[in-house]
Amino acid sequence: MSSVADHSKSRLATRLCFAAAGFAVACWAPLVPFAKTRLGIGDGTLGFLLLCLGAGSVAAMPITGILATKFGSKPVILAGGYGVSLFLPLLVVVDRPASLGAALMMFGASLGSLDVAMNLHAVEVERALSRPLMSGFHALFSIGGFAGSGFMTLMLSNHISPFHSCAISSIAVASAVSAAAPHLLRTGNETPGPLFVLPRGIVLVIALLAFVSFLVEGALLDWSALLLVTTKMVAAARGGVGYMLFSIAMTTGRLTGDRAITRLGDRKVFLLSGLTAVCGFAVLLASQYTPLALAGFVLIGLGAANIVPTLFRRAVNQREMPAPLALAAATGAGYAGLLAGPALVGFIAHSVGLRGAFISLALLMCLVPALNKSVNGS
């Protein structure tokens, strides 16, 4: 591809991939109660099974980095996208816990592969068009998530069976990937190089901050409602309002993030993002006034919005190790943080209380502005 028009088509294709990935992963959440009922399992067994999805993703990411280094991002995107479409319906037909665990592992592996490859392709499209685009791509993932959870909930609410709902969703995901396929950039390893390198230097810093960012997001998902309810700021039925505001603010921040980066540059936006998120935690934890505390969630979402997109861009653009392997390390660390976050908050809350656990999250988020120079240079 050489023309601006062709590269613009590649940008649209990348957007489709991000939206399809967000749509697919969100389709699973409304199906969890059906799976629990169908298999007749308890909360403990269900919790273990849910970990299989994340474990499959994390396990697949290093392999994805190797494959993308050798063959380029396009074939991995296609394999991951079609894999997601294939395994999603299996999640509602398997009738044994072990089978569901295996299906979730494969579904997670497909998602993890798609995640790494599409982020790699996103940076390649950025280079081709010479403009920041990563934040917008990540916004499409969030929008796809809203669409996926809403669509699946609508189908199930209208008494369409889980299998048929999943089948329709799978067709939608496969169609989006098929529409994107002709316009994905063809890249590969033109010169021989290592297929595995231990993360080092700036990649370790990027991986650490990705771990922290995803950890905070996962902790907010699982614990923000309990914080608001136990501090008597909202009724139990409205506990989810904090995470809802966080999600809306994050999506809004990503939709506007590319323009901010074009105007201010990665370094300033990254620093301001970290400071805004830290201020959000301060507002949330210091206020006893509900609207002000909820404004803290908005600030955290706006601050967190462009941290991960910037980290992933830097992972691909650094020169200390092959770009696909660096991105796989950063993405894998992020997913590990997403999995560890809820458990870590629970452990800290058991010792010092839930507010103390959220203070720990704020302190971890301080690493973002503190390490800005290490990530983005002087």
Sequence and secondary structure as in RCSB ss.txt:
>XXXX:A:sequence
MSSVADHSKSRLATRLCFAAAGFAVACWAPLVPFAKTRLGIGDGTLGFLLLCLGAGSVAAMPITGILATKFGSKP
VILAGGYGVSLFLPLLVVVDRPASLGAALMMFGASLGSLDVAMNLHAVEVERALSRPLMSGFHALFSIGGFAGSG
FMTLMLSNHISPFHSCAISSIAVASAVSAAAPHLLRTGNETPGPLFVLPRGIVLVIALLAFVSFLVEGALLDWSA
LLLVTTKMVAAARGGVGYMLFSIAMTTGRLTGDRAITRLGDRKVFLLSGLTAVCGFAVLLASQYTPLALAGFVLI
GLGAANIVPTLFRRAVNQREMPAPLALAAATGAGYAGLLAGPALVGFIAHSVGLRGAFISLALLMCLVPALNKSV
NGS
>XXXX:A:secstr
  SHHHHHHHHHHHHHHHHHHHHHHHHHGGGHHHHHHHHT  HHHHHHHHHHHHHHHHHHHHHHHHHHHHH HHH
HHHHHHHHHHHHTGGGGT  SHHHHHHHHHHHHHHHHHHHHHHHHHHHHHHHHHTS  HHHHHHHHHHHHHHHHH
HHHHHHHTT  HHHHHHHHHHHHHHHHHHHGGGS      S   S     THHHHHHHHHHHHHHHHHHHHHHHH
HHHHHTTSS GGGTTHHHHHHHHHHHHHHHHHHHHHHHH HHHHHHHHHHHHHHHHHHHHH  SHHHHHHHHHHH
HHHHTTHHHHHHHHHHH SSS HHHHHHHHHHHHHHHHHHHHHHHHHHHHHH HHHHHHHHHHHHTHHHHTHHHH
H  
